[in-house]
């Protein structure tokens, strides 16, 4: 592993401690790790996590979301493991590397007036999925997707959909492992404000359609069944007066309903059906599936603070989203597509839980299990434990090594030859603050509360990140 000189960063809680960037790329074999337990022989694939890792000293007020995309990955095969980390070579990062300094400010700074094509730096640092044998990295503000080799983590340039891409795409576009399709949505500030599309396994665009919204919106995720995509029109929006002055400020329109748009996967946007639910905001979805005429959807619904009378204060959603006080609860929404009847309610009101994962191949079916990070938000957001949910009953199992540990989003990795939905492992980067070391924990999902069957102690630090995926070995 080659060590690079660490740039000098200004004082900032998101450039220090567990958030401090690492200055170099690395490849580390199993012989350089300390192994506690045994790497499961039926674990075959790559655990990949995306996240911010600023390469040059910031120009202004660094925000946690500003850092350049760096992928951290652990490849497993035949009881072996190799850790890699590498920056995603985005257009903006390459321009800054050539200049030897930062050229963009962050989301708290003024936009670049001389770059109308990219006034805010598109970092591709938010999510990562596998499609067509390659990793796709994406940005939460809707940006250019970038392709990456899943084994070497070498950047392969922008994904242009075989020359047919005409829009940016959202971070939480999804791969259907059963069909090989990549289902995406895009949103922006220009009418029609949203688009929806589908790529086949070869990267060809097989569907693309505008989806009209009443105005600019801030959707973060979507659902995907075997038949439908369910898009979001949520009442958390930009304050347009502040936006006109170059400031980012949010508003929650408590009198607006939450609307879910149900669209057959390859249909025109004019065929979308909008269904109304109670006003709320959703960051991350889990699963959706059809059961006869009913469409069911599960996810993590933002849980507002209470007012003086103990009632939900919907305006507190602005504070929750704008100031990183993330609060969410497991929730379920349902609509009868024949009658229009709806129902909704919490599946669990105990845990503050987000960053859900699941068995990717089960998406669109009646899924039973999901795995979430337990969240604490003071003084900064941390994940002190992991939760396994039973989506049918709302029951949960909790695991944490203790107060000195923090976890990452933890994908489910199916065991080779596994039969049941939870026959496999939950894999996660973990920070052990007591020993000041980064670890990889492998938990048997069927015996979740028992904790790791194997720990890999890394000889390097892995900073906090965002979303992760499991790339199955047979799909690479």
C-alpha positions as CSV (number, residue, x, y, z in Angstrom):
1,X,0.0,0.0,0.0
2,X,1.5,3.4,-1.1
3,X,1.2,6.2,1.5
4,X,0.4,9.7,0.2
5,X,1.0,13.0,2.0
6,X,-2.2,14.1,3.7
7,X,-3.5,17.5,2.6
8,X,-4.0,20.2,5.2
9,X,-7.7,20.7,5.8
10,X,-9.4,23.5,7.7
11,X,-11.1,22.7,11.0
12,X,-14.4,21.0,10.3
13,X,-16.2,18.2,12.1
14,X,-16.7,16.4,8.7
15,X,-12.9,16.5,8.0
16,X,-11.9,15.0,11.3
17,X,-12.1,11.8,13.3
18,X,-14.1,9.1,11.7
19,X,-15.0,11.4,8.8
20,X,-11.4,12.4,8.0
21,X,-10.5,11.6,4.4
22,X,-7.8,9.1,3.5
23,X,-5.1,10.5,1.2
24,X,-4.3,7.5,-0.9
25,X,-5.6,4.5,-2.8
26,X,-4.8,1.0,-1.6
27,X,-4.8,-2.7,-2.2
28,X,-4.5,-5.0,0.8
29,X,-4.5,-8.8,0.8
30,X,-5.7,-11.1,3.5
31,X,-2.2,-11.8,4.6
32,X,-2.0,-8.1,5.7
33,X,-5.1,-8.3,7.7
34,X,-5.7,-9.8,11.2
35,X,-8.4,-12.4,10.8
36,X,-10.7,-13.3,13.7
37,X,-12.8,-16.4,12.9
38,X,-12.9,-17.7,9.4
39,X,-13.9,-16.2,6.1
40,X,-17.0,-18.2,4.9
41,X,-16.2,-20.4,1.9
42,X,-19.7,-19.8,0.5
43,X,-19.2,-16.1,0.3
44,X,-18.6,-15.2,-3.3
45,X,-18.7,-11.6,-4.5
46,X,-17.7,-8.0,-3.7
47,X,-18.9,-5.7,-1.0
48,X,-18.6,-2.2,-2.3
49,X,-19.3,1.1,-0.5
50,X,-19.4,4.6,-2.0
51,X,-18.8,7.8,-0.1
52,X,-17.1,11.2,0.1
53,X,-13.4,11.5,0.3
54,X,-12.2,15.0,-0.6
55,X,-8.9,15.0,-2.6
56,X,-8.0,18.7,-2.5
57,X,-8.4,21.2,0.4
58,X,-11.9,22.8,0.1
59,X,-12.4,26.3,-1.2
60,X,-15.0,27.2,1.4
61,X,-17.4,25.7,3.9
62,X,-17.0,21.9,3.5
63,X,-20.2,19.9,3.9
64,X,-20.2,16.2,4.4
65,X,-21.9,15.6,1.1
66,X,-19.2,17.5,-0.9
67,X,-16.3,15.0,-1.0
68,X,-15.1,13.2,-4.1
69,X,-16.4,9.7,-4.6
70,X,-14.1,6.9,-3.3
71,X,-15.1,3.3,-3.5
72,X,-14.0,0.9,-0.7
73,X,-14.4,-2.8,-1.6
74,X,-13.7,-6.2,-0.3
75,X,-13.7,-9.1,-2.7
76,X,-14.5,-12.6,-1.3
77,X,-13.9,-15.9,-3.0
78,X,-13.0,-19.4,-1.7
79,X,-12.3,-18.2,1.8
80,X,-10.0,-15.4,0.6
81,X,-10.5,-11.6,0.8
82,X,-8.9,-8.5,-0.7
83,X,-9.6,-4.9,0.2
84,X,-9.3,-2.1,-2.3
85,X,-10.1,1.6,-2.3
86,X,-9.9,4.0,-5.3
87,X,-11.3,7.4,-6.3
88,X,-13.9,7.5,-9.0
89,X,-12.4,9.6,-11.8
90,X,-15.3,12.0,-12.4
91,X,-15.0,14.8,-14.9
92,X,-14.8,17.4,-12.0
93,X,-12.1,15.5,-10.1
94,X,-10.0,15.1,-13.2
95,X,-10.2,18.8,-13.9
96,X,-9.1,19.6,-10.3
97,X,-6.3,17.0,-10.4
98,X,-5.0,18.7,-13.5
99,X,-5.1,22.0,-11.8
100,X,-3.7,20.7,-8.6
101,X,-6.4,22.3,-6.4
102,X,-10.1,22.5,-5.8
103,X,-12.1,24.4,-8.5
104,X,-15.6,24.0,-7.0
105,X,-16.9,25.1,-3.7
106,X,-19.4,22.9,-1.8
107,X,-23.1,22.9,-1.4
108,X,-22.8,25.7,1.3
109,X,-20.8,27.9,-1.1
110,X,-21.8,30.0,-4.1
111,X,-22.3,28.1,-7.3
112,X,-19.9,28.5,-10.2
113,X,-21.4,31.1,-12.5
114,X,-18.9,30.2,-15.2
115,X,-20.0,26.6,-15.4
116,X,-23.7,26.5,-16.1
117,X,-23.2,22.8,-17.1
118,X,-22.0,22.0,-13.5
119,X,-22.5,24.9,-11.1
120,X,-22.3,22.5,-8.2
121,X,-19.6,19.7,-8.4
122,X,-21.0,16.4,-9.5
123,X,-19.1,14.0,-7.3
124,X,-20.9,10.6,-8.0
125,X,-20.3,9.9,-4.3
126,X,-23.7,8.7,-3.1
127,X,-24.7,5.2,-4.3
128,X,-23.3,2.3,-6.2
129,X,-25.0,-0.7,-7.9
130,X,-23.9,-3.5,-10.3
131,X,-25.4,-3.5,-13.8
132,X,-24.2,-5.5,-16.8
133,X,-21.1,-6.7,-14.9
134,X,-19.9,-3.1,-14.1
135,X,-20.4,-0.9,-11.1
136,X,-22.5,2.3,-11.6
137,X,-21.8,5.2,-9.2
138,X,-24.3,8.0,-8.8
139,X,-24.9,11.3,-7.1
140,X,-27.8,12.3,-4.8
141,X,-28.5,15.6,-6.6
142,X,-29.0,13.7,-9.9
143,X,-25.8,13.7,-12.0
144,X,-23.8,11.7,-14.5
145,X,-23.5,8.0,-13.7
146,X,-20.0,6.6,-13.9
147,X,-18.9,3.1,-14.7
148,X,-16.2,1.3,-12.7
149,X,-14.6,-2.2,-13.0
150,X,-15.9,-4.1,-9.9
151,X,-12.7,-6.0,-9.4
152,X,-9.9,-3.4,-10.0
153,X,-12.1,-0.4,-9.2
154,X,-10.6,1.3,-12.3
155,X,-12.8,4.1,-13.6
156,X,-14.3,3.4,-17.1
157,X,-15.9,6.8,-17.8
158,X,-19.4,8.1,-17.9
159,X,-22.3,5.7,-18.6
160,X,-23.8,7.1,-21.8
161,X,-26.4,4.4,-22.3
162,X,-24.8,3.4,-25.6
163,X,-25.0,7.0,-26.8
164,X,-28.7,7.5,-25.8
165,X,-28.5,9.2,-22.4
166,X,-30.0,12.8,-22.5
167,X,-30.5,13.5,-18.8
168,X,-28.8,13.2,-15.4
169,X,-30.0,10.3,-13.2
170,X,-30.8,10.0,-9.5
171,X,-28.6,8.2,-7.1
172,X,-31.2,5.6,-6.2
173,X,-31.8,4.0,-9.5
174,X,-31.9,0.2,-9.3
175,X,-30.9,-3.0,-10.9
176,X,-33.4,-5.9,-11.3
177,X,-31.2,-9.0,-10.9
178,X,-34.0,-11.2,-12.3
179,X,-34.1,-9.4,-15.7
180,X,-30.7,-7.7,-15.8
181,X,-32.5,-4.3,-16.3
182,X,-31.4,-1.0,-14.8
183,X,-34.4,1.2,-13.8
184,X,-33.7,4.9,-13.3
185,X,-35.4,8.2,-12.7
186,X,-34.1,11.7,-13.2
187,X,-35.3,15.0,-11.6
188,X,-34.4,18.6,-12.1
189,X,-35.6,22.2,-12.0
190,X,-36.9,22.4,-15.6
191,X,-40.3,21.1,-16.8
192,X,-41.4,18.3,-16.9
193,X,-39.2,18.0,-13.7
194,X,-38.9,14.2,-13.9
195,X,-38.0,11.4,-16.3
196,X,-38.1,7.6,-16.1
197,X,-36.1,5.1,-18.1
198,X,-35.0,1.5,-18.4
199,X,-31.7,-0.1,-19.7
200,X,-31.4,-3.7,-20.7
201,X,-28.5,-5.9,-19.6
202,X,-26.4,-4.7,-22.5
203,X,-26.9,-1.0,-21.6
204,X,-29.4,-0.2,-24.4
205,X,-32.2,2.2,-23.5
206,X,-35.5,0.2,-23.9
207,X,-37.8,2.8,-22.3
208,X,-37.5,6.6,-21.6
209,X,-40.3,8.9,-20.8
210,X,-41.0,12.3,-19.3
211,X,-43.1,12.3,-16.1
212,X,-44.8,15.7,-15.5
213,X,-44.8,17.1,-12.0
214,X,-46.5,20.4,-10.8
215,X,-43.1,21.9,-10.1
216,X,-39.5,21.2,-9.0
217,X,-39.3,18.5,-6.3
218,X,-36.7,16.7,-4.2
219,X,-37.4,13.0,-4.6
220,X,-34.6,10.8,-3.2
221,X,-35.6,7.2,-4.0
222,X,-38.2,5.1,-5.8
223,X,-39.7,1.6,-5.7
224,X,-39.5,-1.1,-8.3
225,X,-41.7,-4.2,-8.6
226,X,-41.7,-6.8,-11.4
227,X,-44.3,-4.8,-13.2
228,X,-44.1,-1.2,-12.0
229,X,-41.9,1.7,-11.0
230,X,-43.3,3.8,-8.2
231,X,-42.1,7.4,-8.3
232,X,-42.3,10.1,-5.6
233,X,-43.9,13.5,-5.5
234,X,-43.3,14.6,-1.9
235,X,-44.1,17.9,-0.1
236,X,-40.5,18.8,0.9
237,X,-39.4,21.3,-1.7
238,X,-36.9,24.2,-2.2
239,X,-37.9,27.6,-0.9
240,X,-38.0,29.3,-4.3
241,X,-37.4,32.8,-2.9
242,X,-34.2,31.7,-1.2
243,X,-33.2,29.7,-4.3
244,X,-33.5,32.8,-6.5
245,X,-31.0,34.5,-4.2
246,X,-28.6,31.6,-4.5
247,X,-29.3,30.1,-1.1
248,X,-30.4,26.6,-0.3
249,X,-33.4,26.5,2.0
250,X,-36.1,23.9,2.3
251,X,-39.9,24.1,2.9
252,X,-42.4,21.5,3.9
253,X,-45.9,22.0,2.6
254,X,-47.9,20.3,5.3
255,X,-51.2,20.7,3.3
256,X,-49.9,18.8,0.3
257,X,-50.4,15.0,0.2
258,X,-47.6,12.6,-0.5
259,X,-48.1,11.3,-4.0
260,X,-46.8,8.0,-5.4
261,X,-46.8,7.6,-9.1
262,X,-47.4,4.0,-10.3
263,X,-46.0,3.5,-13.8
264,X,-45.7,0.2,-15.7
265,X,-42.0,-0.3,-16.3
266,X,-42.0,0.3,-20.1
267,X,-45.0,2.7,-20.4
268,X,-45.3,6.3,-21.3
269,X,-45.3,8.9,-18.5
270,X,-48.8,9.9,-19.5
271,X,-50.0,6.5,-18.2
272,X,-48.8,7.2,-14.7
273,X,-51.3,6.8,-11.9
274,X,-50.9,9.1,-8.9
275,X,-52.0,7.8,-5.5
276,X,-52.2,10.1,-2.4
277,X,-51.1,9.3,1.1
278,X,-50.5,11.4,4.3
279,X,-47.9,14.1,3.9
280,X,-44.4,12.9,4.7
281,X,-40.9,12.6,3.4
282,X,-39.0,9.4,2.5
283,X,-35.3,9.1,2.0
284,X,-34.9,5.4,1.4
285,X,-37.3,2.7,0.2
286,X,-37.1,-1.0,0.9
287,X,-39.4,-3.1,-1.3
288,X,-42.6,-3.1,-3.3
289,X,-44.7,-5.9,-4.6
290,X,-48.1,-6.8,-6.1
291,X,-50.5,-9.1,-4.3
292,X,-53.6,-9.5,-6.4
293,X,-55.0,-6.0,-6.8
294,X,-52.9,-4.6,-3.9
295,X,-49.6,-2.9,-4.3
296,X,-47.6,-2.8,-1.1
297,X,-44.6,-0.6,-0.4
298,X,-42.2,-0.6,2.6
299,X,-39.5,1.9,3.5
300,X,-38.1,4.2,6.1
301,X,-40.4,7.2,6.7
302,X,-39.0,10.4,8.2
303,X,-40.3,10.6,11.8
304,X,-41.0,14.2,12.8
305,X,-40.4,15.7,16.2
306,X,-43.4,16.3,18.4
307,X,-44.9,19.7,19.3
308,X,-45.8,20.9,22.7
309,X,-49.0,18.9,22.6
310,X,-47.2,15.7,21.7
311,X,-48.5,15.7,18.1
312,X,-46.2,15.3,15.1
313,X,-44.7,18.6,14.0
314,X,-44.5,18.2,10.2
315,X,-42.4,21.4,9.9
316,X,-39.7,19.7,11.9
317,X,-39.0,17.6,8.8
318,X,-37.2,20.7,7.4
319,X,-34.9,20.6,10.5
320,X,-34.4,16.9,10.3
321,X,-33.4,17.0,6.6
322,X,-31.5,20.3,6.6
323,X,-29.5,19.8,9.8
324,X,-28.7,16.1,9.8
325,X,-31.0,15.2,12.7
326,X,-32.1,12.1,10.8
327,X,-35.1,10.3,12.4
328,X,-37.0,7.5,10.6
329,X,-39.2,4.5,11.3
330,X,-40.1,1.4,9.3
331,X,-43.4,2.0,7.5
332,X,-45.8,0.4,5.0
333,X,-48.0,2.0,2.4
334,X,-50.6,0.0,0.3
335,X,-53.0,0.8,-2.5
336,X,-55.7,-1.3,-4.2
337,X,-55.1,-0.7,-7.9
338,X,-58.7,-1.8,-8.7
339,X,-60.6,0.2,-6.1
340,X,-58.1,3.0,-5.2
341,X,-58.4,2.2,-1.5
342,X,-55.3,3.0,0.5
343,X,-53.9,2.1,3.9
344,X,-50.7,3.0,5.7
345,X,-49.0,2.8,9.0
346,X,-45.8,2.0,10.9
347,X,-44.3,-1.5,11.0
348,X,-42.0,-0.5,13.8
349,X,-42.1,2.5,16.1
350,X,-39.1,1.6,18.3
351,X,-35.9,2.0,16.3
352,X,-34.6,5.1,14.6
353,X,-33.5,3.1,11.5
354,X,-32.4,4.0,8.0
355,X,-30.0,2.9,5.2
356,X,-31.9,-0.3,4.5
357,X,-30.6,-3.3,2.5
358,X,-32.1,-6.6,1.5
359,X,-31.5,-9.7,-0.7
360,X,-31.3,-8.0,-4.1
361,X,-32.8,-10.9,-6.0
362,X,-35.9,-10.8,-3.8
363,X,-36.8,-7.2,-4.8
364,X,-40.3,-7.1,-6.3
365,X,-41.4,-10.3,-4.5
366,X,-43.1,-10.5,-1.1
367,X,-39.8,-9.9,0.8
368,X,-39.6,-10.9,4.5
369,X,-36.2,-9.5,5.7
370,X,-34.5,-6.2,5.6
371,X,-31.3,-4.9,7.4
372,X,-31.0,-1.3,8.6
373,X,-28.6,0.8,10.4
374,X,-29.6,2.1,13.8
375,X,-29.1,5.9,13.9
376,X,-28.0,8.4,16.5
377,X,-27.7,12.0,15.4
378,X,-26.0,13.9,18.2
379,X,-23.4,15.4,18.0
380,X,-23.1,14.0,14.4
381,X,-24.9,11.2,12.6
382,X,-23.5,7.8,13.5
383,X,-24.7,4.2,13.2
384,X,-24.1,2.5,16.6
385,X,-25.7,-0.8,15.6
386,X,-27.5,-2.9,13.0
387,X,-31.1,-4.2,12.9
388,X,-32.6,-7.2,11.1
389,X,-36.3,-6.6,10.4
390,X,-39.1,-9.1,9.8
391,X,-41.2,-7.1,7.3
392,X,-44.2,-9.3,7.8
393,X,-44.5,-8.9,11.6
394,X,-42.4,-5.8,12.3
395,X,-40.3,-7.9,14.8
396,X,-36.6,-7.0,14.9
397,X,-33.2,-8.3,16.1
398,X,-30.5,-5.9,17.1
399,X,-26.7,-6.3,17.1
400,X,-23.9,-4.0,18.3
401,X,-20.5,-4.7,19.7
402,X,-20.9,-1.8,22.1
403,X,-20.6,2.0,22.5
404,X,-17.1,2.2,20.9
405,X,-18.3,0.8,17.5
406,X,-19.9,2.5,14.5
407,X,-21.2,0.7,11.4
408,X,-21.8,1.4,7.7
409,X,-24.7,0.5,5.5
410,X,-24.6,-3.3,5.5
411,X,-25.6,-5.2,2.4
412,X,-26.9,-8.8,2.4
413,X,-24.7,-11.3,0.6
414,X,-26.4,-14.5,-0.3
415,X,-24.6,-17.7,0.4
416,X,-23.5,-19.7,-2.6
417,X,-26.2,-22.4,-3.0
418,X,-28.4,-20.8,-0.3
419,X,-32.1,-21.6,-0.3
420,X,-33.9,-19.4,2.2
421,X,-34.2,-15.6,1.9
422,X,-31.8,-15.0,4.8
423,X,-29.4,-17.8,3.9
424,X,-26.3,-15.6,3.7
425,X,-24.4,-12.9,5.4
426,X,-24.6,-9.2,6.3
427,X,-21.2,-7.6,5.5
428,X,-20.2,-4.2,6.9
429,X,-17.3,-1.8,7.5
430,X,-17.0,-1.1,11.2
431,X,-15.1,1.5,13.1
432,X,-13.7,0.3,16.5
433,X,-13.0,3.5,18.3
434,X,-11.6,1.8,21.4
435,X,-8.8,0.3,19.3
436,X,-8.7,3.0,16.7
437,X,-9.0,0.5,13.9
438,X,-11.3,-0.2,10.9
439,X,-12.8,-3.7,10.6
440,X,-14.9,-5.7,8.2
441,X,-17.6,-7.8,10.0
442,X,-19.4,-10.8,8.5
443,X,-22.6,-11.7,10.2
444,X,-24.6,-14.9,9.6
445,X,-28.0,-13.4,8.7
446,X,-29.8,-16.4,10.1
447,X,-28.2,-15.9,13.5
448,X,-28.1,-12.2,13.3
449,X,-28.1,-11.4,17.0
450,X,-25.1,-13.6,17.6
451,X,-22.8,-11.1,15.8
452,X,-19.9,-11.7,13.4
453,X,-18.7,-15.2,12.4
454,X,-15.6,-13.4,11.1
455,X,-13.8,-10.1,11.5
456,X,-11.1,-8.7,9.2
457,X,-9.0,-6.1,11.0
458,X,-7.6,-3.8,8.4
459,X,-4.2,-2.1,8.6
460,X,-5.6,1.1,7.4
461,X,-8.5,3.4,8.2
462,X,-11.8,3.4,6.3
463,X,-13.7,6.7,6.8
464,X,-17.4,7.0,7.1
465,X,-19.3,6.7,3.8
466,X,-22.7,6.5,2.2
467,X,-24.4,3.6,0.3
468,X,-23.1,0.1,-0.4
469,X,-24.0,-2.9,-2.5
470,X,-23.3,-6.6,-2.8
471,X,-22.0,-7.6,-6.3
472,X,-22.7,-11.3,-6.7
473,X,-19.7,-13.3,-8.0
474,X,-21.7,-14.9,-10.8
475,X,-22.9,-11.5,-12.1
476,X,-19.4,-9.9,-12.3
